[in-house]
Amino acid sequence: MVDFALSDTERDIRDWVRNFVQRELMPLEQEVLRRERAGEAGLTTTELTGLQQKAKQAGFWGVQTPEEYGGMGLSAVMTALIEVELGRTFVPFRFGGYADNILYHANEEQKQRYLLPTISGERKSCFAITEPGAGSDAKNIRTTARKDGDEWVINGEKTFITGGIDADFAMVFAVTDKEKGAAGGVTCFLVDRDMGWKSEPIEIMGERERQPAALVFDGVRVPDANILGEQGKGFALAMQWIGRGRYLLPARALGNCERLLEMGMDYARSRETFGEPIAERQAVQWMIADSAVEIEALRWLVLQAAWQVDQGMDSRHAQSIAKLYGGVRANEIVDRVMQIHGGMGYTRELPVERWYRDLRLLRIFEGTDEIQRRTIARNLLKGHASVSGVLG
Ligand SMILES: Cc1cc2nc3c(=O)[nH]c(=O)nc-3n(C[C@H](O)[C@H](O)[C@H](O)COP(=O)(O)OP(=O)(O)OC[C@H]3O[C@@H](n4cnc5c(N)ncnc54)[C@H](O)[C@@H]3O)c2cc1C
């Protein structure tokens, strides 16, 4: 049986988030744009925390955090539906109560110091694998950790680390056995900022909440007790972090595209040239139609990938497809919507150019387009996936 309908609960949750976005976030959009134009963050930490607390009062806290940790423990499909709704605004909001999936591998003592304070929002984490010489080719990292008594000494540089500017601790991947490399020789360490690493912001095309940092580890000493998971098993943890929800990135982009297309249609109806609204022109109608088709296709790729996660299936192929298609198509759609707006689309009066810059990142981080294509083709050629898809 194939059933595309939402359950009553799914609809209720989706509608609650939709209302929250309309009532609490969209009214902030003009102020967020104004601040971003002035080079400031769209929301202050106090404002973000205030909004998160408001949502928490209604039970929206830790969307995917297990219930035993005070979260909602929602399914992947439900989380994707929520991301779509949040994507309908550019106000940089996320629900509170979240911690990186790999922090659940912490032992009891580490959970008290890292996992629980991250969920509560007292501490901020960052995930650090990329290096100046190793991005797509993450197995090629050069940062080392050398054992010295019951401590490890970390040396190396990480780059493009989201949240690295203000994180209290980093999950750092370092080579502990050069011979074994990624196959048993990479270890993940929980490294507090006050253990001595330094961060330097990196200027980027996107807005402040995206701004990553370079991290420098110059003889940083970390106790043996700060190994996350097992020594030598760090690369698998890194892949687990990256694969934690690849469907969520295109889910948010889907929300962006829905809103953008609505903006494009509104503008097309009201903007007249040569005595007629541009919405009457076939050239504009085709941009609207193509965008609508792609949005619809993306919706089902995202939900199907999320559904596979909920079924406990190996969803990596479906997630790569959703991420690749979402990145490429969302960039095409925002470009069309800018085109429909003419000169206005290029100004900073409207959020179109902001989304244009922001969406470009989707084709680069957490696996570039080319790396997704490589994964998809390899899965097919090796027989791990079928061109008939999940229905076989
Ligand atoms: C804003 C931002 C935030 C980020 N946040 C984080 C973070 O929090 N933590 C973290 O660890 N990293 C983070 N990254 C790093 C990000 O994951 C990498 O930039 C990404 O994986 C690409 O690596 P690279 O930049 O080294 O490009 P490269 O790997 O050098 O790739 C350069 C180009 O070559 C292509 N290419 C590479 N290999 C192949 C191949 N085998 N076949 C075909 N084409 C190939 C790529 O697709 C790309 O087009 C972030 C990056 C950005 C820009």
The ligand as an SDF file (V2000), in Angstrom:
LIG
                    3D

 53 58  0  0  0  0  0  0  0  0999 V2000
   30.0230   27.3210    5.3060 C   0  0  0  0  0  0  0  0  0  0  0  0
   30.6760   25.9840    5.4950 C   0  0  0  0  0  0  0  0  0  0  0  0
   30.4580   25.2780    6.6640 C   0  0  0  0  0  0  0  0  0  0  0  0
   31.1060   24.0590    6.8890 C   0  0  0  0  0  0  0  0  0  0  0  0
   30.9580   23.4250    8.0990 N   0  0  0  0  0  0  0  0  0  0  0  0
   31.7710   22.3700    8.3950 C   0  0  0  0  0  0  0  0  0  0  0  0
   31.7960   21.8180    9.7360 C   0  0  0  0  0  0  0  0  0  0  0  0
   31.0410   22.2380   10.6150 O   0  0  0  0  0  0  0  0  0  0  0  0
   32.6760   20.8340   10.0110 N   0  0  0  0  0  0  0  0  0  0  0  0
   33.5330   20.3250    9.0740 C   0  0  0  0  0  0  0  0  0  0  0  0
   34.3100   19.4350    9.4120 O   0  0  0  0  0  0  0  0  0  0  0  0
   33.5240   20.8060    7.7840 N   0  0  0  0  0  0  0  0  0  0  0  0
   32.6680   21.8230    7.4380 C   0  0  0  0  0  0  0  0  0  0  0  0
   32.6690   22.3540    6.1630 N   0  0  0  0  0  0  0  0  0  0  0  0
   33.5710   21.7880    5.1610 C   0  0  0  0  0  0  0  0  0  0  0  0
   32.8460   21.1560    4.0010 C   0  0  0  0  0  0  0  0  0  0  0  0
   32.2590   19.9310    4.3880 O   0  0  0  0  0  0  0  0  0  0  0  0
   33.8430   21.0080    2.8430 C   0  0  0  0  0  0  0  0  0  0  0  0
   34.1040   22.3160    2.3610 O   0  0  0  0  0  0  0  0  0  0  0  0
   33.3340   20.1230    1.7380 C   0  0  0  0  0  0  0  0  0  0  0  0
   33.2400   18.7890    2.1500 O   0  0  0  0  0  0  0  0  0  0  0  0
   34.2110   20.1950    0.4820 C   0  0  0  0  0  0  0  0  0  0  0  0
   35.5490   20.0350    0.8090 O   0  0  0  0  0  0  0  0  0  0  0  0
   36.6460   21.0850    0.2380 P   0  0  0  0  0  0  0  0  0  0  0  0
   36.1350   22.4400    0.5190 O   0  0  0  0  0  0  0  0  0  0  0  0
   37.9610   20.7100    0.7780 O   0  0  0  0  0  0  0  0  0  0  0  0
   36.6220   20.8880   -1.3140 O   0  0  0  0  0  0  0  0  0  0  0  0
   37.4630   19.7690   -2.1090 P   0  0  0  0  0  0  0  0  0  0  0  0
   37.2610   18.4410   -1.4800 O   0  0  0  0  0  0  0  0  0  0  0  0
   38.8480   20.2530   -2.2820 O   0  0  0  0  0  0  0  0  0  0  0  0
   36.7230   19.8000   -3.5070 O   0  0  0  0  0  0  0  0  0  0  0  0
   36.9690   20.8200   -4.4890 C   0  0  0  0  0  0  0  0  0  0  0  0
   36.1160   20.4740   -5.7140 C   0  0  0  0  0  0  0  0  0  0  0  0
   36.5460   19.2250   -6.2670 O   0  0  0  0  0  0  0  0  0  0  0  0
   35.4450   18.3350   -6.3200 C   0  0  0  0  0  0  0  0  0  0  0  0
   35.8910   16.9810   -6.0400 N   0  0  0  0  0  0  0  0  0  0  0  0
   36.6000   16.5640   -4.9700 C   0  0  0  0  0  0  0  0  0  0  0  0
   36.8180   15.2450   -5.0420 N   0  0  0  0  0  0  0  0  0  0  0  0
   36.2160   14.8120   -6.1680 C   0  0  0  0  0  0  0  0  0  0  0  0
   36.0490   13.5480   -6.7880 C   0  0  0  0  0  0  0  0  0  0  0  0
   36.5570   12.4220   -6.2440 N   0  0  0  0  0  0  0  0  0  0  0  0
   35.3580   13.4830   -7.9530 N   0  0  0  0  0  0  0  0  0  0  0  0
   34.8470   14.6070   -8.4960 C   0  0  0  0  0  0  0  0  0  0  0  0
   34.9630   15.8200   -7.9590 N   0  0  0  0  0  0  0  0  0  0  0  0
   35.6250   15.9270   -6.8080 C   0  0  0  0  0  0  0  0  0  0  0  0
   34.4750   18.8240   -5.2460 C   0  0  0  0  0  0  0  0  0  0  0  0
   33.1600   18.3490   -5.4840 O   0  0  0  0  0  0  0  0  0  0  0  0
   34.6210   20.3140   -5.3960 C   0  0  0  0  0  0  0  0  0  0  0  0
   33.8650   20.7490   -6.4860 O   0  0  0  0  0  0  0  0  0  0  0  0
   31.9670   23.5380    5.8900 C   0  0  0  0  0  0  0  0  0  0  0  0
   32.1460   24.2340    4.6870 C   0  0  0  0  0  0  0  0  0  0  0  0
   31.5270   25.4410    4.4910 C   0  0  0  0  0  0  0  0  0  0  0  0
   31.7790   26.1750    3.1920 C   0  0  0  0  0  0  0  0  0  0  0  0
  1  2  1  0
  2  3  1  0
  2 52  2  0
  3  4  2  0
  4  5  1  0
  4 50  1  0
  5  6  2  0
  6  7  1  0
  6 13  1  0
  7  8  2  0
  7  9  1  0
  9 10  1  0
 10 11  2  0
 10 12  1  0
 12 13  2  0
 13 14  1  0
 14 15  1  0
 14 50  1  0
 15 16  1  0
 16 17  1  0
 16 18  1  0
 18 19  1  0
 18 20  1  0
 20 21  1  0
 20 22  1  0
 22 23  1  0
 23 24  1  0
 24 25  2  0
 24 26  1  0
 24 27  1  0
 27 28  1  0
 28 29  2  0
 28 30  1  0
 28 31  1  0
 31 32  1  0
 32 33  1  0
 33 34  1  0
 33 48  1  0
 34 35  1  0
 35 36  1  0
 35 46  1  0
 36 37  1  0
 36 45  1  0
 37 38  2  0
 38 39  1  0
 39 40  1  0
 39 45  2  0
 40 41  1  0
 40 42  2  0
 42 43  1  0
 43 44  2  0
 44 45  1  0
 46 47  1  0
 46 48  1  0
 48 49  1  0
 50 51  2  0
 51 52  1  0
 52 53  1  0
M  END
$$$$
